[in-house]
Amino acid sequence: MSLFPLPGVDDTEGQAVPDGGVSVVDAHVHLFPDGVFHAIWNWFDLYAWPVRYKLSSPEIMDFLLSRGVRHVVGLHYAHKPGMAVALNLYMAGLCAEYPQLTGTATVFPGENGAREILEEGFRLGLSGVKLHAHVQCFHMDSPAMHEIYEVCSAKDKPLVMHVGREPKNPVFHYPVDPYMTCNAGKLERVLRDYPGLRVCVPHLGADAFTDYQKMLERYDNLWLDIAMVLADYLPSPDIPRLSEMRQERIMYGTDFPNIPYAWDRELKKLHELSLSREVLERILDKNCLEFYSITA
């Protein structure tokens, strides 16, 4: 019996970040134009879970900032060739409106002019690149991806790639099998071949948690974020203890607004882990600032 689509969760949301004196940077917030958001939410309703916060991008920023999140990293990805230029212009416009926002660029790997699209995004002030292997159907060792690695390395821009194998369940209707395109060993070759390229893999690399935990120890150019992993929502066995991981390479992120539970659910759970204040400061704030070279 399929586990998906999953239900929403009616948990109570807080009105502010937990009172612990540690500032919060959310390194994994999706920002799209309204039309793209509506298409994404329709997909989630059919195949994943009900999105609790169906907000426009300005509403997302106002929501998080009003609750005490001090800085946001905006992520997006082009679902098909020809989308990236408009998406990057949209993100740059949001960054101009919100100084608390660091925006990333995107591109569809292999599309015409991919290098120029990214370089223009960087000229617009965007601070990294976001890609999603399940949606964009790329192989990490393809010539199209090497082009992206090269331009990011040359411009010293970090790369966020959803290249963990999950979610894979057939009802997600991805065009490719993530277990064929996504493999921790493939990413390790990228880290080895491009030692100056900073790479973040979201969701602690789900579901290859152990592989990514070991790679984190070996490679100084790898980061992971915790989005949706600590929430006790998705069926995710064998999640490693953050206390046993390389904590200066772990970033807090939520996947907001495309979540089925309260915006601060994982934030609360993170504060329940009895981590030291120094570790919390790194995970909630400093690690992300270092990854993106944010001075705010």
C-alpha positions in Angstrom: 0.0 0.0 0.0 1.4 3.4 -1.0 2.4 5.8 1.8 1.6 8.8 -0.5 -0.1 11.2 -0.7 0.4 11.9 3.0 -2.0 14.0 5.2 -1.6 17.4 6.6 -0.7 17.9 10.3 -2.7 20.1 12.5 0.1 20.9 14.9 0.2 24.2 16.8 2.5 26.9 15.4 4.4 29.3 17.4 4.2 33.1 16.8 8.0 33.6 17.1 11.2 31.7 17.0 12.0 29.9 20.3 13.3 32.2 23.0 16.9 31.0 23.2 18.9 34.0 22.2 20.1 32.3 19.0 19.3 34.1 15.8 17.8 32.0 12.9 18.7 31.9 9.3 16.4 29.7 7.1 18.6 28.3 4.4 15.8 26.5 2.5 12.9 28.6 1.5 11.2 28.4 -1.9 10.3 31.6 -3.7 8.5 31.4 -7.1 6.1 33.7 -9.1 2.5 33.0 -8.3 1.7 31.0 -11.4 4.6 28.6 -10.8 3.7 28.2 -7.1 0.1 27.3 -8.0 1.3 24.6 -10.4 3.7 23.2 -7.7 0.9 23.2 -5.1 -1.4 21.3 -7.4 1.3 18.7 -7.9 1.8 18.4 -4.1 -2.0 18.0 -3.5 -2.1 15.2 -6.0 1.1 13.3 -5.2 2.8 14.4 -1.9 1.0 16.2 0.9 -1.3 19.3 1.4 0.8 22.4 1.5 -0.1 24.3 4.7 1.2 27.7 3.7 0.0 28.7 0.2 1.5 32.2 0.3 2.9 34.4 -2.4 6.7 35.1 -2.2 6.3 38.5 -0.6 3.8 37.0 1.9 6.4 34.3 2.7 9.1 36.8 3.4 6.8 38.9 5.6 5.5 35.8 7.4 9.0 34.6 8.3 10.6 37.9 9.1 7.6 38.9 11.4 8.2 35.7 13.4 11.8 36.5 14.1 13.7 34.7 11.3 16.5 37.2 10.6 17.6 36.1 7.2 16.2 33.9 4.4 17.9 32.1 1.5 15.5 31.9 -1.4 15.7 28.8 -3.6 14.0 28.0 -6.9 14.5 25.7 -9.9 13.6 25.8 -13.6 11.2 22.9 -14.4 11.9 23.1 -18.1 14.2 24.9 -20.6 13.4 28.6 -21.1 12.2 29.3 -17.5 15.4 30.3 -15.8 15.9 33.8 -17.1 12.5 35.0 -15.9 12.9 33.1 -12.6 16.2 34.7 -11.9 14.9 38.2 -12.7 12.0 37.5 -10.3 14.4 36.4 -7.5 16.6 39.4 -8.1 13.6 41.7 -7.8 12.7 40.1 -4.4 16.2 40.6 -3.2 16.1 44.3 -4.1 12.9 44.6 -2.0 14.1 42.5 1.0 17.6 43.1 2.2 17.1 40.1 4.5 17.0 37.8 1.5 19.8 36.1 -0.2 18.6 34.7 -3.6 19.9 31.9 -5.7 19.9 31.6 -9.5 18.8 28.6 -11.4 19.1 27.1 -14.9 17.8 24.0 -16.7 21.0 21.8 -17.2 21.8 21.5 -20.9 19.6 24.3 -22.1 21.0 26.7 -24.7 23.1 29.5 -23.2 23.2 27.9 -19.7 26.5 29.4 -18.9 25.3 32.9 -19.9 22.1 32.5 -18.0 24.0 31.8 -14.8 26.5 34.5 -15.3 23.7 37.0 -15.9 22.0 35.8 -12.7 25.2 36.5 -10.8 25.5 39.9 -12.3 22.0 40.6 -11.0 23.3 39.9 -7.5 22.2 36.3 -7.0 24.5 34.4 -4.7 24.4 30.7 -5.7 22.6 28.1 -7.8 19.8 25.8 -7.0 19.1 22.6 -9.0 16.7 19.6 -8.4 17.7 16.3 -10.0 14.3 14.7 -9.6 12.5 17.5 -11.5 15.2 18.5 -13.9 16.3 14.9 -14.7 20.0 15.5 -14.8 22.9 13.1 -14.3 25.7 14.6 -12.1 28.4 13.4 -14.5 26.8 14.8 -17.7 28.6 17.4 -19.8 25.7 19.8 -19.0 26.4 19.6 -15.3 30.2 20.0 -15.7 29.4 23.3 -17.5 27.5 24.4 -14.3 30.3 23.2 -12.0 32.8 25.1 -14.0 30.9 28.4 -14.0 30.1 28.2 -10.3 33.7 27.4 -9.5 35.0 30.2 -11.7 32.6 32.7 -10.0 33.0 31.3 -6.5 29.3 30.7 -6.2 27.9 27.8 -4.1 25.7 25.1 -5.6 22.6 23.6 -3.9 21.5 20.3 -5.5 18.7 18.0 -4.4 20.5 14.8 -5.3 19.4 12.6 -2.5 17.5 9.6 -3.8 14.3 10.3 -1.9 11.4 10.8 -2.3 11.1 8.1 -4.9 7.7 6.6 -4.4 6.1 5.9 -7.8 3.1 8.1 -7.2 5.4 11.1 -7.3 5.4 10.8 -11.1 8.9 12.0 -11.5 10.1 11.7 -15.1 13.1 9.7 -14.0 13.9 7.1 -11.4 15.9 9.1 -8.7 17.6 5.9 -7.7 19.2 5.8 -11.1 20.2 9.5 -11.4 21.1 10.2 -7.7 23.9 8.4 -6.0 26.2 9.6 -3.2 29.2 8.1 -5.1 28.4 10.4 -8.1 28.4 13.4 -5.9 31.7 12.4 -4.3 33.3 12.5 -7.7 32.0 16.0 -8.1 33.5 17.1 -4.8 36.8 15.5 -5.6 37.0 16.9 -9.2 35.9 20.4 -8.1 37.5 21.0 -4.7 36.9 24.7 -4.8 33.1 24.3 -5.4 31.0 24.6 -2.3 28.0 22.1 -2.5 25.0 21.8 -0.3 22.8 18.7 -0.4 19.4 19.3 1.2 17.5 16.9 3.5 20.8 15.4 4.9 21.1 13.5 1.6 17.9 11.4 2.2 17.9 8.5 2.2 21.7 7.8 2.0 22.2 9.4 5.5 25.3 7.3 6.4 27.0 7.9 3.1 26.6 11.6 3.4 27.6 11.6 7.0 30.9 9.9 6.1 31.5 12.2 3.1 30.9 15.2 5.3 34.0 14.1 7.3 36.1 13.7 4.2 35.3 16.8 2.1 35.6 20.4 3.2 33.5 21.6 0.3 30.3 19.7 1.3 27.4 21.0 3.4 24.0 19.5 4.2 20.8 21.0 5.3 18.2 19.4 7.6 15.0 20.4 5.8 12.1 18.1 6.6 14.3 15.5 8.2 13.8 16.2 11.9 10.1 16.7 11.7 9.0 13.2 12.5 6.7 13.4 9.5 8.3 11.5 6.6 9.1 7.8 6.9 12.9 8.3 7.3 14.7 5.5 9.2 18.3 5.7 10.2 18.5 9.5 10.5 21.9 10.2 12.1 22.3 12.2 15.3 23.3 15.8 14.6 25.6 15.5 17.7 27.6 12.8 15.8 27.9 14.8 12.6 30.3 17.5 11.5 28.3 20.3 12.9 30.0 23.2 11.2 28.7 21.8 7.9 25.0 21.4 8.9 22.5 24.2 8.0 19.0 24.8 9.3 16.3 25.0 6.6 12.6 24.2 6.4 11.4 23.8 2.8 8.9 26.5 3.6 6.2 27.1 2.4 5.8 23.6 0.8 5.4 21.8 4.1 2.3 20.1 5.7 3.0 21.1 9.3 3.7 24.1 11.4 6.5 26.4 10.1 8.5 26.1 13.4 8.1 22.3 13.9 11.7 21.4 13.1 13.0 24.5 14.8 11.3 23.3 18.1 12.7 19.8 17.6 16.2 21.2 17.0 16.0 23.1 20.3 15.0 19.8 22.0 18.2 18.0 21.1 20.2 19.4 24.0 22.9 20.8 21.6 25.2 23.4 23.0 24.5 27.0 22.3 27.7 27.1 20.2 26.4 24.3 18.0 23.0 25.8 17.7 24.5 29.1 16.6 26.4 27.3 13.9 23.5 25.2 12.6 20.9 28.0 12.9 23.0 30.9 11.6 26.7 30.9 11.1 27.1 27.9 8.8 24.7 29.3 6.2 26.3 32.7 6.3 29.7 31.1 5.6 28.4 28.9 2.8 26.9 31.9 1.0 29.5 34.5 2.1 26.6 36.5 3.7 27.8 39.5 5.7 24.3 40.5 7.1 
